[in-house]
Amino acid sequence: MSFKFEAEVRSAQGKGASRRLRHNGQVPAIIYGGNAEPVSIVLNHDNVNNAQIHDAFYSEVLTIVVAGKEEHVKVQAIQRHPTKPKLVHLDFKRV
């Protein structure tokens, strides 16, 4: 099973900006590692939440399209809300 997500580069940083994203059905994330600089991105919450149900989401290489460029990544860390079935933040590591 292959996973491909569309993402946008995050322009606003910080707690308030992240809260606004989550309120609008999006989840903040970061891609780091490799020779490139870290990139803060935003993903559609429902798409990622539906994909993370599958075990393969955690072990396979994922494709994230950021500004027309494909990044091949693996999930490094996921932060979840303590009481709601919501994702709070994701970390992806380049492969």
VEXVEX-628957 format. One line per 5 residues: their letters; for each residue x negated, y negated, z negated of N, C-alpha, C. Coordinates in nm, 2 decimals, m for minus. Layout:
BEGIN
A = X:Y:Z:X:Y:Z:X:Y:Z | ...;
***
This chain:
BEGIN
MSFKF = m0.08:0.12:0.00:0.00:0.00:0.00:m0.09:m0.12:0.00 | m0.06:m0.22:0.09:m0.14:m0.34:0.09:m0.05:m0.46:0.05 | m0.12:m0.55:m0.02:m0.05:m0.67:m0.07:m0.11:m0.79:m0.01 | m0.02:m0.88:0.04:m0.06:m1.01:0.10:0.03:m1.12:0.05 | m0.04:m1.22:0.00:0.03:m1.34:m0.06:m0.01:m1.47:0.00;
EAEVR = 0.09:m1.55:0.01:0.06:m1.69:0.06:0.04:m1.78:m0.06 | m0.06:m1.86:m0.06:m0.09:m1.95:m0.17:m0.12:m2.09:m0.12 | m0.11:m2.18:m0.21:m0.14:m2.32:m0.19:m0.25:m2.36:m0.29 | m0.33:m2.45:m0.24:m0.44:m2.51:m0.33:m0.37:m2.60:m0.43 | m0.40:m2.58:m0.56:m0.35:m2.67:m0.67:m0.42:m2.80:m0.67;
SAQGK = m0.35:m2.91:m0.67:m0.41:m3.04:m0.67:m0.41:m3.09:m0.82 | m0.30:m3.07:m0.89:m0.29:m3.12:m1.03:m0.34:m3.01:m1.12 | m0.42:m3.04:m1.22:m0.46:m2.95:m1.32:m0.41:m2.99:m1.46 | m0.42:m2.89:m1.55:m0.38:m2.92:m1.69:m0.25:m2.85:m1.73 | m0.22:m2.87:m1.86:m0.10:m2.80:m1.92:0.03:m2.85:m1.86;
GASRR = 0.04:m2.98:m1.85:0.17:m3.03:m1.80:0.20:m2.99:m1.65 | 0.09:m3.00:m1.57:0.11:m2.96:m1.43:0.14:m2.81:m1.42 | 0.08:m2.73:m1.50:0.11:m2.58:m1.50:0.25:m2.55:m1.54 | 0.30:m2.63:m1.64:0.43:m2.61:m1.69:0.53:m2.65:m1.58 | 0.51:m2.75:m1.51:0.60:m2.79:m1.40:0.60:m2.69:m1.29;
LRHNG = 0.48:m2.63:m1.26:0.48:m2.52:m1.16:0.57:m2.40:m1.20 | 0.55:m2.36:m1.33:0.62:m2.25:m1.38:0.77:m2.27:m1.38 | 0.81:m2.40:m1.41:0.95:m2.44:m1.41:1.01:m2.43:m1.27 | 0.93:m2.45:m1.17:0.97:m2.44:m1.03:0.96:m2.31:m0.97 | 0.93:m2.20:m1.05:0.93:m2.07:m0.99:0.79:m2.03:m0.93;
QVPAI = 0.69:m2.10:m0.98:0.55:m2.07:m0.92:0.46:m2.03:m1.04 | 0.35:m1.97:m1.01:0.26:m1.93:m1.11:0.12:m1.98:m1.07 | 0.05:m2.05:m1.17:m0.09:m2.10:m1.14:m0.19:m1.98:m1.14 | m0.29:m1.99:m1.06:m0.39:m1.88:m1.06:m0.53:m1.94:m1.02 | m0.63:m1.86:m1.03:m0.76:m1.90:m0.98:m0.83:m1.79:m0.91;
IYGGN = m0.91:m1.82:m0.81:m0.99:m1.73:m0.74:m1.14:m1.77:m0.76 | m1.22:m1.67:m0.81:m1.36:m1.70:m0.84:m1.45:m1.59:m0.80 | m1.58:m1.61:m0.81:m1.67:m1.50:m0.78:m1.73:m1.52:m0.64 | m1.83:m1.43:m0.61:m1.89:m1.44:m0.48:m1.98:m1.57:m0.47 | m2.00:m1.61:m0.35:m2.09:m1.73:m0.32:m2.01:m1.86:m0.31;
AEPVS = m1.88:m1.85:m0.31:m1.79:m1.97:m0.29:m1.76:m2.03:m0.43 | m1.72:m2.15:m0.42:m1.67:m2.22:m0.54:m1.54:m2.16:m0.59 | m1.51:m2.17:m0.72:m1.37:m2.13:m0.77:m1.26:m2.22:m0.70 | m1.15:m2.16:m0.68:m1.04:m2.23:m0.61:m0.91:m2.21:m0.70 | m0.85:m2.32:m0.75:m0.73:m2.32:m0.82:m0.61:m2.31:m0.72;
IVLNH = m0.52:m2.21:m0.74:m0.41:m2.19:m0.64:m0.28:m2.18:m0.71 | m0.17:m2.18:m0.64:m0.04:m2.16:m0.69:0.03:m2.06:m0.60 | 0.09:m1.96:m0.67:0.16:m1.85:m0.60:0.31:m1.85:m0.63 | 0.39:m1.79:m0.55:0.53:m1.77:m0.58:0.55:m1.66:m0.69 | 0.61:m1.70:m0.80:0.62:m1.61:m0.91:0.69:m1.48:m0.88;
DNVNN = 0.80:m1.49:m0.81:0.88:m1.37:m0.78:0.81:m1.27:m0.69 | 0.73:m1.32:m0.60:0.65:m1.23:m0.51:0.55:m1.15:m0.59 | 0.48:m1.22:m0.67:0.37:m1.16:m0.75:0.43:m1.07:m0.86 | 0.54:m1.11:m0.92:0.60:m1.03:m1.03:0.66:m0.90:m0.97 | 0.72:m0.90:m0.85:0.76:m0.78:m0.79:0.65:m0.69:m0.74;
AQIHD = 0.54:m0.75:m0.70:0.43:m0.67:m0.66:0.35:m0.60:m0.78 | 0.35:m0.67:m0.89:0.27:m0.62:m1.00:0.34:m0.50:m1.07 | 0.46:m0.46:m1.03:0.53:m0.34:m1.08:0.46:m0.22:m1.03 | 0.39:m0.23:m0.91:0.32:m0.11:m0.86:0.18:m0.10:m0.92 | 0.14:0.02:m0.95:0.01:0.05:m1.00:m0.10:0.01:m0.91;
AFYSE = m0.08:0.02:m0.78:m0.18:m0.02:m0.68:m0.22:m0.17:m0.68 | m0.13:m0.25:m0.73:m0.15:m0.39:m0.74:m0.28:m0.42:m0.83 | m0.30:m0.34:m0.93:m0.42:m0.36:m1.02:m0.55:m0.30:m0.97 | m0.54:m0.20:m0.87:m0.66:m0.13:m0.83:m0.70:m0.16:m0.69 | m0.61:m0.20:m0.60:m0.65:m0.23:m0.46:m0.69:m0.37:m0.44;
VLTIV = m0.76:m0.39:m0.32:m0.80:m0.52:m0.28:m0.68:m0.59:m0.22 | m0.65:m0.71:m0.27:m0.53:m0.79:m0.23:m0.58:m0.89:m0.13 | m0.49:m0.94:m0.05:m0.52:m1.05:0.05:m0.44:m1.17:0.01 | m0.51:m1.28:m0.01:m0.44:m1.41:m0.05:m0.48:m1.51:0.06 | m0.38:m1.56:0.13:m0.40:m1.66:0.23:m0.39:m1.80:0.17;
VAGKE = m0.51:m1.87:0.17:m0.51:m2.01:0.11:m0.56:m2.10:0.22 | m0.47:m2.19:0.26:m0.50:m2.30:0.36:m0.54:m2.23:0.49 | m0.48:m2.12:0.53:m0.50:m2.05:0.65:m0.62:m1.96:0.65 | m0.69:m1.95:0.54:m0.81:m1.86:0.53:m0.78:m1.75:0.43 | m0.81:m1.63:0.48:m0.78:m1.51:0.40:m0.89:m1.48:0.30;
EHVKV = m0.85:m1.46:0.17:m0.94:m1.43:0.06:m0.91:m1.28:0.02 | m1.01:m1.20:0.01:m0.99:m1.06:m0.04:m1.04:m1.06:m0.18 | m0.94:m1.02:m0.27:m0.96:m1.03:m0.41:m0.91:m0.91:m0.49 | m0.95:m0.89:m0.61:m0.89:m0.80:m0.70:m0.84:m0.87:m0.82 | m0.74:m0.82:m0.89:m0.69:m0.88:m1.01:m0.79:m0.86:m1.12;
QAIQR = m0.83:m0.97:m1.19:m0.93:m0.97:m1.30:m0.85:m0.98:m1.43 | m0.75:m1.07:m1.44:m0.68:m1.09:m1.56:m0.54:m1.14:m1.53 | m0.44:m1.10:m1.61:m0.30:m1.15:m1.60:m0.26:m1.20:m1.74 | m0.21:m1.32:m1.75:m0.15:m1.37:m1.88:0.00:m1.36:m1.86 | 0.07:m1.30:m1.96:0.21:m1.29:m1.96:0.27:m1.37:m2.07;
HPTKP = 0.40:m1.41:m2.05:0.47:m1.47:m2.16:0.50:m1.37:m2.27 | 0.49:m1.40:m2.40:0.51:m1.30:m2.50:0.64:m1.24:m2.52 | 0.75:m1.32:m2.48:0.88:m1.26:m2.50:0.97:m1.25:m2.37 | 0.93:m1.33:m2.27:1.00:m1.33:m2.14:0.93:m1.25:m2.04 | 1.00:m1.19:m1.94:0.93:m1.12:m1.83:0.87:m1.21:m1.73;
KLVHL = 0.79:m1.30:m1.77:0.73:m1.40:m1.68:0.58:m1.39:m1.69 | 0.51:m1.42:m1.57:0.37:m1.43:m1.56:0.33:m1.58:m1.59 | 0.23:m1.60:m1.67:0.18:m1.73:m1.70:0.07:m1.78:m1.62 | m0.03:m1.69:m1.59:m0.15:m1.72:m1.52:m0.22:m1.60:m1.47 | m0.28:m1.61:m1.35:m0.35:m1.49:m1.29:m0.50:m1.54:m1.26;
DFKRV = m0.59:m1.44:m1.28:m0.73:m1.46:m1.24:m0.76:m1.35:m1.13 | m0.81:m1.40:m1.02:m0.85:m1.31:m0.91:m1.00:m1.32:m0.89 | m1.07:m1.21:m0.87:m1.21:m1.21:m0.84:m1.23:m1.17:m0.69 | m1.32:m1.24:m0.62:m1.35:m1.21:m0.48:m1.42:m1.08:m0.47 | m1.39:m1.01:m0.36:m1.46:m0.88:m0.34:m1.56:m0.90:m0.22;
***
